[in-house]
Amino acid sequence: MAALRVTWYSPQEYLRLERMGKDKHEYHNGRIYAMAGASPSHVRVTRNVLTSLHTQLRGKTCEAFGNDQRVQVDASGLYTYPDVSVICGEARYDPFEPDNLLNPTLLVEVLSATTEGYDRGDKFRMYRTIPSFREYVLIAQDKAWIDSYFKGDDGEWRLSSVEGLEAVLMLRTVACTLALHEVYEGVSFESAPLPPGESSDQAH
């Protein structure tokens, strides 16, 4: 993401501009950042995860939202659009800005080369200031791999990872599963970059 220009905006100014425009932007500490367009793989993975969670949560007390739902992180001043959000119980919104969600339980981000460091680092640290937030799912788009961080009753975050299209990830906060062959339906890994020093002949 790149800052539009070195200008400080209030949250109210950001939200007014966001509602007027067609593109989505992230906001943090007075700065507005343009969100890069998603790759076809990113779009497919996001769609597949949202579809799976929506189906599994139907009739339950949790609900899944796509990446049009803006999340407001009060403690850090972050406004952003997770790829998928899940809310359990009654959704809470900012009373003055009622399209800003305040209490996600589970958040999903589909990783890319340009956002992975931020999603795993600063963004995760800001997400962790949300009191209701208990589970963070990070999905690779260049290989069948998912990392999931879960906050235990002791307040500690623990990582579990699954790999391969035959694998299944259990989402502990919402009692759902993500089968990787469904998550990656329609996604081709043929164009994924090779590890350094490995030729295409060695990879087969």
C-alpha positions in Angstrom: 0.0 0.0 0.0 1.2 3.5 -0.7 0.2 6.8 1.0 -1.8 9.1 -1.3 0.3 12.1 -0.2 2.0 13.4 2.9 -1.1 15.0 4.4 -2.8 14.4 7.7 -6.5 13.5 7.6 -8.9 13.1 10.5 -10.9 9.9 10.7 -14.0 11.8 9.7 -12.3 13.2 6.6 -11.1 9.8 5.6 -14.5 8.3 6.0 -16.1 11.0 4.0 -13.6 10.5 1.1 -14.0 6.8 1.3 -17.7 6.9 0.9 -17.4 9.3 -2.0 -14.9 7.2 -4.0 -15.1 3.8 -5.7 -11.7 2.4 -4.5 -11.0 1.2 -1.0 -8.3 2.7 1.2 -6.8 1.9 4.6 -6.4 4.6 7.2 -3.9 4.8 10.1 -2.8 7.7 12.3 -3.9 10.4 9.9 -2.6 8.8 6.7 -4.6 7.3 3.9 -3.2 4.3 2.0 -4.4 3.0 -1.4 -5.1 -0.7 -1.4 -3.6 -2.5 -4.4 -5.9 -4.5 -6.7 -6.2 -8.2 -6.0 -4.9 -11.0 -8.2 -7.3 -13.6 -9.6 -5.9 -16.1 -7.1 -6.6 -13.7 -4.3 -10.1 -13.1 -5.5 -10.8 -16.8 -5.8 -9.4 -17.8 -2.4 -11.3 -15.0 -0.7 -14.6 -16.0 -2.4 -14.1 -19.7 -1.6 -13.4 -19.0 2.1 -16.4 -16.6 2.5 -18.6 -19.1 0.7 -17.5 -22.0 2.9 -17.9 -20.0 6.2 -21.2 -18.6 5.2 -22.6 -22.1 4.5 -21.2 -23.6 7.7 -22.4 -20.6 9.9 -26.0 -20.5 8.5 -28.4 -20.7 11.4 -25.7 -20.2 14.0 -24.8 -17.2 16.2 -21.8 -16.2 14.1 -21.8 -14.5 10.7 -19.2 -14.1 8.0 -18.6 -10.9 6.0 -16.6 -10.2 2.9 -14.0 -7.5 2.2 -16.5 -4.7 1.8 -16.9 -4.7 5.5 -14.7 -2.0 7.1 -13.2 -2.8 10.5 -12.3 0.0 12.9 -9.5 -0.7 15.4 -10.0 1.9 18.1 -6.9 1.4 20.1 -4.5 1.8 17.1 -6.5 4.2 14.9 -6.7 1.7 12.1 -9.5 1.5 9.6 -9.2 -1.4 7.2 -10.9 -4.1 5.1 -10.0 -7.7 6.1 -10.6 -10.2 3.3 -13.1 -12.1 5.5 -14.5 -11.1 9.0 -16.5 -13.3 11.3 -18.6 -11.8 14.1 -20.1 -14.0 16.9 -23.0 -12.7 18.8 -24.3 -9.2 18.2 -22.3 -7.1 15.8 -21.2 -3.8 17.2 -20.7 -0.7 15.1 -19.4 2.7 15.8 -22.5 4.7 16.9 -21.3 7.7 15.0 -20.1 5.8 11.9 -22.4 2.8 11.7 -20.7 1.1 8.8 -17.5 0.6 10.9 -17.4 -2.9 12.6 -15.9 -2.9 16.0 -16.0 -6.5 17.3 -14.8 -9.2 14.9 -14.0 -12.6 16.4 -12.1 -14.0 13.5 -10.2 -12.3 10.7 -8.8 -13.7 7.5 -6.2 -12.2 5.2 -5.0 -13.6 1.9 -1.3 -13.0 1.7 0.6 -11.5 -1.2 4.3 -10.7 -1.7 3.7 -7.0 -1.0 1.4 -7.4 2.0 2.7 -10.5 3.8 5.1 -8.7 6.1 2.6 -6.1 7.1 -0.2 -8.7 7.6 2.0 -10.8 9.8 3.6 -7.9 11.7 2.2 -4.5 12.3 -1.3 -5.3 11.2 -1.5 -8.3 13.4 -0.3 -6.3 16.4 -3.0 -3.7 15.8 -5.7 -6.4 15.4 -4.7 -7.9 18.7 -5.8 -4.8 20.5 -9.5 -5.6 19.6 -10.9 -7.2 22.7 -13.2 -9.6 20.8 -10.6 -10.8 18.4 -9.6 -14.5 19.0 -8.4 -16.0 15.7 -6.3 -14.9 12.8 -6.1 -16.9 9.5 -3.3 -16.1 7.0 -3.7 -17.8 3.6 -1.0 -18.1 1.0 -2.1 -17.8 -2.6 1.0 -19.2 -4.3 0.9 -22.6 -2.5 -1.5 -24.6 -0.4 -0.6 -23.3 3.0 -2.6 -21.7 5.9 -1.3 -20.3 9.2 -3.8 -19.8 12.0 -3.2 -17.9 15.2 -5.6 -18.7 18.1 -5.8 -16.7 21.4 -6.2 -19.1 24.3 -7.9 -18.4 27.6 -4.5 -17.5 29.1 -4.2 -14.6 26.6 -1.4 -16.3 24.6 -1.5 -16.6 20.8 -0.6 -20.0 19.4 0.2 -20.8 15.8 -0.9 -23.9 13.9 -0.2 -24.5 10.2 -1.7 -26.8 7.6 -0.2 -27.6 4.2 -1.3 -29.5 1.1 -4.6 -29.7 -0.7 -5.6 -32.8 1.3 -5.3 -30.9 4.6 -8.2 -29.4 6.7 -7.9 -26.5 9.1 -10.1 -26.4 12.2 -11.2 -22.9 13.2 -11.6 -23.1 16.9 -13.5 -19.9 17.6 -16.4 -20.7 15.2 -16.3 -24.6 15.1 -15.9 -24.6 11.4 -13.4 -26.2 9.0 -11.6 -25.0 5.9 -10.7 -27.9 3.5 -7.7 -26.6 1.5 -9.0 -28.3 -1.7 -12.0 -26.0 -1.4 -10.1 -22.9 -0.3 -7.9 -23.3 -3.5 -10.6 -24.3 -5.9 -9.9 -22.7 -9.2 -6.4 -21.6 -8.2 -3.3 -22.7 -10.2 0.1 -22.8 -8.6 2.0 -23.2 -11.9 3.2 -19.6 -12.0 4.3 -19.6 -8.4 8.0 -18.5 -8.0 10.6 -21.2 -7.4 12.9 -21.2 -4.4 16.2 -19.4 -5.0 18.7 -21.6 -6.9 16.1 -24.1 -8.1 15.5 -24.6 -11.8 12.2 -25.7 -13.4 13.8 -29.1 -14.2 14.6 -29.6 -10.6 11.1 -28.8 -9.5 9.5 -31.7 -11.4 
